[in-house]
Amino acid sequence: MDPLTLHEIDENLTSADVAQLKFLCMDLIPKKRLETVRDAKDLFLRLEEQALLDDKLLVPELLITIGRLDLLVILKTSKEEVNRKLPERDISSKGVSAYRKMLFKISEDVTEENLRSLKFLLELPKAKLGPSASLLDVLIEMEKQQRLGEDNLGELYGILEKCDKQLACRIEEFQNMDRDPEQGGRLPLQEMSNNEQPSLPNQRNIVDGRRRLSSVCSVFTDSDTPPKSDEYYTMTQRPLGYCLIINNYRFKENTTYRNREGTEKDKDDLFSLFQRMHFMVEVRDDLLASDIRDVIKEFAEKDHTKMGAFVCCVLSHGEKGAVLGTDGKPVEIHELTLPFAECPTLASKPKLFFIQACQGNEGQNGILTADGQVNDTEEGTLDEDAYNPALRKVPIKADFLIGMATVEYYQSFRHTKDGSIYIQELCRQLQICPRNEDMLSILTKVNREVSTKVLKGYKQMPEPRYTLTKKLVLPLD
């Protein structure tokens, strides 16, 4: 990278910033070389020695992790652009490890009171635990004494469980991640995850700790729920959570997209449905791509501590892996989900996204079946939520459910008066579902009903993508 650019970044970093960067680079730079780092210029030189600055995303990733988004301007990039490029990063690039990011986020969220309690319980040498010692200092000392490591989280977990159960949940989430060792342990960017919990050696009291954590990390306490409450997310909070509806109807005249007739019906039905489910529903109409990003940031920064879930419904035109603002510009779906994956007050809580938009411009051909009744919808009253092709993936992390109106490459259809085929069927199934039926079973019914229709001579097949770790049953009235 340009030395003048790195010098300008160094001039704007505080000593606390440099300490955080050093911690994040502990898996990238030999310890002896890291000990000689006094400022960011030294750190950049050490990274250059390891040929790590060849990865143009590393410095932006470090700055984003420590929250210095203002310095991305110097690199002529943005958080959105970096997040867009990270999934395409060369697999040989190391990047910041998921383990380091997890510890750093814990250090960012720990309170002074909890830090004092943690120091007291850890029984580290008093010389290492002075009043000025930060949690990062404590973690580094634990690693030196081999009391902490990526496969040795038991002691820290047990202490955090006594001080702050929400922070302990961070470790449990990290353990449950499906990490790819070939990617240096980076945070996974994948569409599906298994729910198996890897056995971790040297995890003292971790099983008992998980049982105690069940009261914090999603216990279903409603008396009418099935008996195995540890298999269900908690849905007893009132209000249950925020529900954001982004409804794009009028598109700018300088775009090639028509106004989305019928979307008002979808908006009204979703508003009514999620109000009945005890959500605080807010509607934002006709948003530009930049406005969509802003409102997503606004809701991701809300305090969801007393909430049990979050819902976002996006009604717009779309393309593969993205939805469109009313200016015709794309917002990738991972830009909608990632801010909520990083929201600490939504950790271990279900985050639901329902996307009514095309994912391509192809029409799905059906297969003729004997003895079948064709459910044909009148042509001339259907529109496609049209697209502009692009190759993208939709990475999601734990406890997400993304309901797509159609599979990739294909169109989705909207009735110009009665609303979109997918959203209307989703609302219908959620309202008629038997008590205690879980969300994935309901979405399977939505798939079946939508797939039986013939729409302008074509078929439509919705697609749920999920990394839910428990069963989800939404309350109705």
Backbone torsions as a table, in degrees:
resi	resn	phi	psi	omega
1	MET	NA	157.9	-178.7
2	ASP	-61.7	122.4	-179.3
3	PRO	-57.8	-35.9	179.1
4	LEU	-64.5	-37.0	177.5
5	THR	-65.2	-45.7	179.0
6	LEU	-64.6	-36.1	177.3
7	HIS	-63.5	-41.7	179.3
8	GLU	-64.4	-38.3	176.3
9	ILE	-63.4	-44.8	-179.8
10	ASP	-58.3	-39.8	-177.9
11	GLU	-64.8	-21.2	-176.0
12	ASN	-103.1	0.0	-179.4
13	LEU	-95.9	138.5	176.3
14	THR	-85.7	169.5	177.9
15	SER	-62.8	-34.3	177.9
16	ALA	-66.5	-38.8	176.9
17	ASP	-61.2	-44.4	-178.4
18	VAL	-62.9	-40.4	178.3
19	ALA	-61.4	-39.9	178.4
20	GLN	-67.1	-41.4	178.9
21	LEU	-63.5	-39.8	178.5
22	LYS	-61.1	-42.0	179.5
23	PHE	-62.3	-43.7	-178.6
24	LEU	-67.3	-23.0	-177.8
25	CYS	-96.6	7.9	-175.7
26	MET	-63.9	-24.0	177.7
27	ASP	-90.7	-3.6	-175.2
28	LEU	-107.9	-26.6	-174.4
29	ILE	-121.6	135.1	176.2
30	PRO	-54.3	141.8	-173.3
31	LYS	-57.3	-42.2	-179.2
32	LYS	-62.3	-40.2	179.0
33	ARG	-70.1	-33.3	-179.2
34	LEU	-70.4	-31.5	-178.2
35	GLU	-65.1	-24.0	-179.0
36	THR	-86.1	-1.9	-178.6
37	VAL	-74.5	124.1	178.9
38	ARG	-112.7	-25.0	179.1
39	ASP	-147.9	-179.3	-176.4
40	ALA	-67.0	-30.7	177.7
41	LYS	-61.0	-43.7	176.5
42	ASP	-59.7	-42.8	-177.8
43	LEU	-63.6	-43.7	179.5
44	PHE	-63.6	-36.8	177.4
45	LEU	-63.8	-41.5	179.4
46	ARG	-65.3	-39.5	176.9
47	LEU	-64.4	-38.2	178.5
48	GLU	-65.1	-37.5	177.6
49	GLU	-59.2	-33.7	-179.9
50	GLN	-89.8	7.6	-179.0
51	ALA	58.8	29.6	-177.2
52	LEU	-87.8	-18.9	179.6
53	LEU	-76.8	-4.3	171.3
54	ASP	-64.7	-25.5	175.4
55	ASP	-81.2	103.9	-175.0
56	LYS	-67.7	-11.8	-179.2
57	LEU	-92.3	-12.0	-172.6
58	LEU	-64.7	-51.4	-178.6
59	VAL	-63.0	-46.2	174.9
60	PRO	-58.1	-39.4	179.2
61	GLU	-62.4	-41.8	178.4
62	LEU	-63.4	-44.5	-178.8
63	LEU	-65.7	-39.1	178.0
64	ILE	-64.7	-41.1	-177.5
65	THR	-62.4	-39.0	-179.6
66	ILE	-88.5	3.0	174.3
67	GLY	82.5	16.0	178.4
68	ARG	-95.3	63.3	-179.2
69	LEU	-66.3	-23.9	-179.3
70	ASP	-63.9	-26.3	-177.7
71	LEU	-81.6	-9.5	177.3
72	LEU	-66.0	-22.6	177.7
73	VAL	-61.7	-37.1	179.0
74	ILE	-62.0	-34.5	179.4
75	LEU	-86.9	2.9	179.6
76	LYS	56.1	46.3	177.6
77	THR	-144.4	-175.6	179.9
78	SER	-145.7	166.0	178.6
79	LYS	-60.3	-40.7	-178.9
80	GLU	-63.0	-42.6	-179.4
81	GLU	-66.8	-40.1	178.8
82	VAL	-64.6	-45.7	178.9
83	ASN	-61.4	-31.4	178.8
84	ARG	-70.2	-33.4	-175.8
85	LYS	-88.3	-24.6	-175.3
86	LEU	-56.8	-41.8	179.2
87	PRO	-62.5	-22.8	-178.6
88	GLU	-96.4	7.4	-176.9
89	ARG	-61.3	143.7	177.6
90	ASP	-57.2	130.4	-175.8
91	ILE	-62.9	-20.2	179.1
92	SER	-78.2	-13.6	178.7
93	SER	-73.9	136.0	-176.0
94	LYS	-77.7	-50.8	-177.0
95	GLY	68.5	179.6	178.3
96	VAL	-81.6	129.3	-175.1
97	SER	-68.0	149.8	176.7
98	ALA	-61.3	-34.8	178.6
99	TYR	-60.5	-47.6	179.7
100	ARG	-64.4	-42.6	-179.8
101	LYS	-62.2	-40.2	179.7
102	MET	-62.4	-47.5	179.2
103	LEU	-63.7	-40.1	-179.5
104	PHE	-63.6	-42.2	179.5
105	LYS	-64.4	-36.4	175.6
106	ILE	-62.1	-44.0	-179.3
107	SER	-63.8	-33.3	179.4
108	GLU	-69.6	-30.7	-173.2
109	ASP	-98.9	-8.2	-177.9
110	VAL	-72.4	138.5	177.7
111	THR	-87.3	163.5	178.4
112	GLU	-59.6	-41.2	-179.9
113	GLU	-63.3	-44.7	179.1
114	ASN	-67.3	-33.4	177.9
115	LEU	-65.2	-40.7	177.2
116	ARG	-63.5	-42.4	178.6
117	SER	-64.4	-40.5	-178.8
118	LEU	-64.4	-42.6	177.7
119	LYS	-61.2	-40.8	-179.3
120	PHE	-64.6	-42.4	-175.4
121	LEU	-76.7	-25.1	-175.4
122	LEU	-75.0	-23.6	178.8
123	GLU	56.9	44.2	172.4
124	LEU	-86.4	161.6	178.5
125	PRO	-52.6	135.1	-176.0
126	LYS	-59.7	-30.1	179.2
127	ALA	-63.0	-24.8	-179.6
128	LYS	-91.8	-6.5	-173.0
129	LEU	-122.3	39.5	178.0
130	GLY	-65.4	168.6	-178.0
131	PRO	-56.9	-29.6	-177.0
132	SER	-86.6	-6.7	-178.2
133	ALA	-68.5	126.9	177.9
134	SER	-86.0	172.3	176.8
135	LEU	-64.2	-34.2	176.9
136	LEU	-61.1	-40.2	176.5
137	ASP	-60.8	-41.8	-179.7
138	VAL	-64.9	-44.0	-178.9
139	LEU	-63.9	-40.3	178.7
140	ILE	-62.5	-42.0	179.1
141	GLU	-65.7	-39.1	176.7
142	MET	-61.3	-39.7	178.7
143	GLU	-66.2	-38.9	178.1
144	LYS	-61.2	-36.3	-179.9
145	GLN	-87.9	8.2	179.8
146	GLN	57.4	34.4	176.2
147	ARG	-102.5	3.4	-178.9
148	LEU	-152.5	137.9	176.3
149	GLY	-171.5	173.7	-177.9
150	GLU	-59.2	-32.9	177.4
151	ASP	-108.5	21.6	-178.5
152	ASN	-143.7	66.6	-174.5
153	LEU	-104.6	1.5	-172.2
154	GLY	-61.5	-44.9	-177.0
155	GLU	-66.0	-46.2	178.9
156	LEU	-62.5	-41.0	178.8
157	TYR	-58.4	-47.0	-178.2
158	GLY	-62.9	-38.9	179.7
159	ILE	-70.0	-44.9	179.7
160	LEU	-64.0	-34.4	179.6
161	GLU	-61.7	-29.9	177.7
162	LYS	-80.4	-30.5	-174.3
163	CYS	-93.3	-45.2	-174.5
164	ASP	-156.4	102.3	-174.6
165	LYS	-64.6	-29.3	178.2
166	GLN	-64.5	-38.3	177.1
167	LEU	-68.5	-35.5	176.4
168	ALA	-63.1	-33.4	177.4
169	CYS	-60.0	-31.4	179.3
170	ARG	-59.6	-41.4	179.5
171	ILE	-67.4	-41.3	179.9
172	GLU	-63.4	-39.7	177.1
173	GLU	-62.7	-41.7	179.3
174	PHE	-62.1	-41.6	179.8
175	GLN	-64.4	-31.3	-176.4
176	ASN	-84.8	-6.3	-179.7
177	MET	-70.1	143.8	176.1
178	ASP	-89.4	86.1	-173.7
179	ARG	-85.5	143.1	179.0
180	ASP	-99.8	110.4	-176.7
181	PRO	-61.3	-25.4	-179.6
182	GLU	-72.0	-14.3	179.4
183	GLN	-102.0	20.4	176.3
184	GLY	67.1	22.7	178.6
185	GLY	74.5	20.7	179.5
186	ARG	-68.8	160.1	177.2
187	LEU	-56.0	133.1	-174.9
188	PRO	-70.2	142.5	174.2
189	LEU	-120.6	88.9	-172.9
190	GLN	-143.7	164.7	-175.3
191	GLU	-95.9	-21.7	179.9
192	MET	-136.4	151.5	174.1
193	SER	-139.6	149.5	174.3
194	ASN	-85.0	165.6	-175.0
195	ASN	-103.2	10.5	-179.5
196	GLU	-72.7	137.2	178.7
197	GLN	-98.9	117.6	-178.1
198	PRO	-65.4	143.6	176.2
199	SER	-78.1	127.6	-177.0
200	LEU	-111.4	126.4	-179.0
201	PRO	-69.0	155.8	174.5
202	ASN	59.7	35.3	-179.0
203	GLN	-100.9	84.0	-175.4
204	ARG	-67.2	126.8	175.1
205	ASN	63.6	16.0	-173.1
206	ILE	-71.9	-32.3	179.9
207	VAL	-67.5	-46.7	177.9
208	ASP	-62.9	-37.5	179.4
209	GLY	-62.8	-38.2	179.4
210	ARG	-65.0	-38.1	179.0
211	ARG	-63.4	-42.6	179.6
212	ARG	-66.9	-33.1	-179.0
213	LEU	-69.2	-14.9	-176.5
214	SER	-59.0	-24.7	179.0
215	SER	-73.1	-17.5	-178.6
216	VAL	-106.6	-40.2	-172.9
217	CYS	-97.6	60.4	167.4
218	SER	82.5	72.9	171.5
219	VAL	-105.7	133.9	-179.8
220	PHE	-93.4	114.0	-171.7
221	THR	-110.0	-2.0	179.9
222	ASP	-60.6	132.0	-176.9
223	SER	-64.2	-19.9	-178.7
224	ASP	-91.8	3.9	-178.0
225	THR	-84.9	163.6	178.3
226	PRO	-59.3	159.4	-170.4
227	PRO	-66.2	-32.6	-177.1
228	LYS	-83.3	80.1	-172.0
229	SER	-66.6	-25.9	-178.8
230	ASP	-72.1	-4.8	177.3
231	GLU	-93.2	-1.6	-173.0
232	TYR	-123.5	147.1	171.1
233	TYR	-71.8	149.0	175.2
234	THR	-73.0	124.2	179.5
235	MET	-127.0	32.0	-175.4
236	THR	-99.6	-5.7	-179.4
237	GLN	-68.5	146.0	177.2
238	ARG	-136.3	117.1	-2.3
239	PRO	-66.1	156.5	-176.3
240	LEU	-73.6	-32.1	-179.9
241	GLY	168.5	-177.5	175.5
242	TYR	-88.8	144.9	171.8
243	CYS	-127.0	116.8	179.5
244	LEU	-103.3	126.6	176.2
245	ILE	-114.8	115.6	175.2
246	ILE	-99.3	114.4	-172.4
247	ASN	-119.6	102.3	179.3
248	ASN	-98.0	111.1	-179.4
249	TYR	-108.9	-54.3	-175.7
250	ARG	-94.4	118.2	177.8
251	PHE	-99.5	148.6	-176.2
252	LYS	-60.0	146.0	-176.7
253	GLU	-65.5	-24.1	-179.2
254	ASN	-83.8	6.7	175.5
255	THR	-101.9	171.2	179.0
256	THR	-95.5	12.7	-173.2
257	TYR	-104.6	137.4	178.3
258	ARG	-81.1	158.2	172.0
259	ASN	-61.8	147.5	-171.9
260	ARG	-95.3	78.5	178.6
261	GLU	-59.9	136.8	178.7
262	GLY	97.9	-12.3	-177.3
263	THR	-69.5	-24.5	179.0
264	GLU	-63.3	-34.7	177.1
265	LYS	-63.9	-43.9	177.1
266	ASP	-60.3	-45.7	-178.5
267	LYS	-60.7	-47.1	-177.8
268	ASP	-64.2	-41.4	-178.9
269	ASP	-68.6	-39.4	176.9
270	LEU	-66.1	-40.5	179.0
271	PHE	-59.0	-49.0	-179.4
272	SER	-63.2	-43.8	-177.1
273	LEU	-62.2	-51.3	-174.6
274	PHE	-75.3	-21.6	169.7
275	GLN	-64.9	-42.2	177.9
276	ARG	-64.2	-26.0	178.1
277	MET	-88.3	11.9	173.1
278	HIS	74.1	25.3	173.8
279	PHE	-91.2	151.5	171.2
280	MET	-88.5	104.8	-169.9
281	VAL	-95.4	131.5	174.3
282	GLU	-127.0	136.5	-179.5
283	VAL	-112.2	133.7	173.1
284	ARG	-121.8	119.4	-174.9
285	ASP	-99.5	143.9	168.6
286	ASP	50.6	68.0	-177.7
287	LEU	-100.8	136.1	168.6
288	LEU	-66.8	165.9	179.2
289	ALA	-57.9	-42.5	179.5
290	SER	-65.5	-35.1	177.9
291	ASP	-67.2	-36.6	177.5
292	ILE	-61.3	-45.9	178.6
293	ARG	-61.2	-39.7	-178.9
294	ASP	-65.2	-44.0	-177.7
295	VAL	-70.8	-32.3	174.9
296	ILE	-63.4	-45.1	177.7
297	LYS	-61.0	-41.8	179.8
298	GLU	-57.5	-46.0	-177.4
299	PHE	-76.9	-30.4	177.9
300	ALA	-69.4	-25.0	-179.5
301	GLU	-91.7	-1.3	176.0
302	LYS	-69.6	160.5	176.9
303	ASP	-88.1	109.9	-179.3
304	HIS	-101.6	16.6	-173.4
305	THR	-54.8	-43.2	-176.4
306	LYS	-90.7	5.7	-179.2
307	MET	-98.7	163.7	-179.9
308	GLY	-111.5	-13.0	-176.1
309	ALA	-164.0	172.2	173.9
310	PHE	-140.7	141.6	179.7
311	VAL	-129.4	137.0	173.9
312	CYS	-133.5	125.6	176.9
313	CYS	-114.9	126.5	-179.8
314	VAL	-117.2	120.1	-179.5
315	LEU	-115.5	106.9	-174.7
316	SER	-163.9	177.7	164.4
317	HIS	-73.3	162.0	-178.2
318	GLY	-155.4	175.0	174.0
319	GLU	-141.4	178.2	-174.8
320	LYS	-61.4	118.0	177.3
321	GLY	78.0	10.4	-176.5
322	ALA	-152.3	157.3	169.3
323	VAL	-113.2	161.4	-175.5
324	LEU	-110.9	141.0	168.0
325	GLY	-75.8	171.1	-178.5
326	THR	-69.2	-9.2	173.5
327	ASP	-90.0	5.5	177.9
328	GLY	80.1	3.0	-179.4
329	LYS	-89.0	143.5	-175.0
330	PRO	-82.7	148.0	167.7
331	VAL	-123.4	113.8	-176.1
332	GLU	-66.7	146.7	-173.9
333	ILE	-63.8	-31.5	178.4
334	HIS	-69.3	-19.4	173.3
335	GLU	-72.1	-23.4	175.4
336	LEU	-78.0	-38.1	-171.1
337	THR	-89.9	-37.8	-172.1
338	LEU	-60.3	-39.5	177.6
339	PRO	-58.3	-31.3	179.6
340	PHE	-81.3	-25.7	173.8
341	ALA	-65.9	-28.2	-178.9
342	GLU	-94.0	2.2	-178.8
343	CYS	-82.1	113.6	-174.8
344	PRO	-64.4	-30.7	-177.2
345	THR	-82.0	-2.5	173.5
346	LEU	-108.7	8.8	179.6
347	ALA	-60.5	133.8	178.3
348	SER	68.2	10.7	178.5
349	LYS	-110.9	146.3	-177.8
350	PRO	-69.8	137.5	179.7
351	LYS	-123.5	112.4	-171.3
352	LEU	-108.1	131.6	176.9
353	PHE	-126.7	128.8	176.5
354	PHE	-119.4	118.6	-172.0
355	ILE	-112.9	111.0	173.5
356	GLN	-99.4	97.5	-180.0
357	ALA	-168.1	155.4	174.5
358	CYS	-66.7	156.0	173.2
359	GLN	-122.1	15.7	-179.6
360	GLY	170.2	-177.6	-178.5
361	ASN	-115.0	8.8	-179.5
362	GLU	-89.5	149.0	174.2
363	GLY	-99.0	133.0	-179.2
364	GLN	-77.8	127.0	175.9
365	ASN	-85.9	136.5	177.3
366	GLY	-86.0	170.2	176.5
367	ILE	-111.1	128.1	-178.7
368	LEU	-63.5	134.9	177.4
369	THR	-127.1	145.5	178.8
370	ALA	-80.9	152.6	176.1
371	ASP	58.4	30.9	-179.3
372	GLY	-113.0	142.5	177.7
373	GLN	-91.0	123.4	-178.1
374	VAL	-83.5	124.8	177.4
375	ASN	-97.5	89.6	-172.4
376	ASP	-96.7	129.7	177.0
377	THR	-96.7	139.8	-174.9
378	GLU	-57.6	125.8	177.6
379	GLU	-71.4	160.3	179.7
380	GLY	90.6	-12.3	177.5
381	THR	-114.4	8.1	-179.1
382	LEU	-112.0	138.3	173.7
383	ASP	-117.9	154.9	170.2
384	GLU	-96.8	144.3	171.8
385	ASP	-84.4	80.6	-159.9
386	ALA	-64.9	171.5	-161.5
387	TYR	-139.0	173.3	172.0
388	ASN	-140.6	116.6	-165.4
389	PRO	-67.4	146.7	175.0
390	ALA	-161.0	152.2	-178.6
391	LEU	-99.1	110.1	-178.7
392	ARG	-142.8	161.1	172.5
393	LYS	-117.5	162.3	-178.2
394	VAL	-118.1	88.2	-178.7
395	PRO	-79.1	135.6	175.9
396	ILE	-136.1	155.1	-178.1
397	LYS	-108.3	-162.5	-171.6
398	ALA	-65.5	147.6	172.3
399	ASP	68.4	33.6	175.6
400	PHE	-111.6	149.0	167.3
401	LEU	-135.1	122.8	177.9
402	ILE	-116.8	114.7	177.6
403	GLY	-96.3	110.0	-179.5
404	MET	-95.7	138.7	-179.5
405	ALA	-66.0	-25.1	-178.9
406	THR	-154.1	161.4	176.5
407	VAL	-74.6	165.0	-178.1
408	GLU	-59.9	148.2	178.2
409	TYR	83.2	-12.2	-170.4
410	TYR	-115.5	163.3	-178.6
411	GLN	-82.7	156.0	166.3
412	SER	-119.8	155.9	-171.1
413	PHE	-118.8	148.6	-178.0
414	ARG	-135.5	127.6	175.8
415	HIS	-77.3	132.6	-172.6
416	THR	-69.5	-11.2	175.7
417	LYS	-120.2	-40.4	-171.2
418	ASP	-95.5	1.9	178.1
419	GLY	93.3	178.0	-176.0
420	SER	-76.3	150.0	-178.1
421	ILE	-60.4	-44.2	-175.2
422	TYR	-70.4	-51.2	-176.3
423	ILE	-63.8	-40.4	-179.5
424	GLN	-64.8	-40.0	178.3
425	GLU	-70.2	-36.6	176.4
426	LEU	-60.6	-48.0	179.0
427	CYS	-61.8	-41.5	-178.9
428	ARG	-63.3	-46.8	-177.2
429	GLN	-66.9	-36.1	179.4
430	LEU	-68.5	-29.3	-179.0
431	GLN	-83.7	-26.9	-177.3
432	ILE	-102.3	-0.3	-174.4
433	CYS	-65.6	144.7	175.7
434	PRO	-62.1	154.5	179.0
435	ARG	-59.4	138.2	177.4
436	ASN	72.3	13.7	174.3
437	GLU	-78.7	131.7	-174.0
438	ASP	-80.5	162.0	-170.8
439	MET	-62.6	-39.3	-177.5
440	LEU	-67.2	-34.6	175.9
441	SER	-65.5	-38.7	179.0
442	ILE	-66.1	-42.6	-179.6
443	LEU	-67.2	-29.7	174.9
444	THR	-64.0	-39.4	176.5
445	LYS	-66.3	-38.8	176.7
446	VAL	-60.4	-45.1	177.7
447	ASN	-55.9	-46.4	-176.8
448	ARG	-63.2	-46.7	-176.7
449	GLU	-67.2	-43.1	-179.3
450	VAL	-67.2	-39.2	-175.8
451	SER	-68.8	-18.2	-179.9
452	THR	-81.1	-13.5	-175.6
453	LYS	-82.8	151.2	172.1
454	VAL	-110.5	120.2	-169.7
455	LEU	-121.7	108.3	-176.9
456	LYS	52.6	35.7	178.9
457	GLY	86.1	-1.2	-177.7
458	TYR	-121.2	170.9	177.3
459	LYS	-107.7	164.7	173.6
460	GLN	-135.4	131.9	-179.1
461	MET	-124.3	105.6	177.2
462	PRO	-65.5	166.0	-178.3
463	GLU	-146.1	112.4	171.5
464	PRO	-85.7	138.4	172.9
465	ARG	-122.5	134.2	-173.4
466	TYR	-149.8	151.4	169.3
467	THR	-130.5	33.1	175.9
468	LEU	-61.2	140.8	179.8
469	THR	-106.9	-3.9	177.1
470	LYS	-142.7	170.8	175.2
471	LYS	-75.8	144.6	-177.7
472	LEU	-119.7	118.1	176.9
473	VAL	-121.1	113.5	-179.2
474	LEU	-86.5	136.7	179.7
475	PRO	-78.0	149.6	178.0
476	LEU	-131.1	109.4	-177.0
477	ASP	59.4	NA	NA
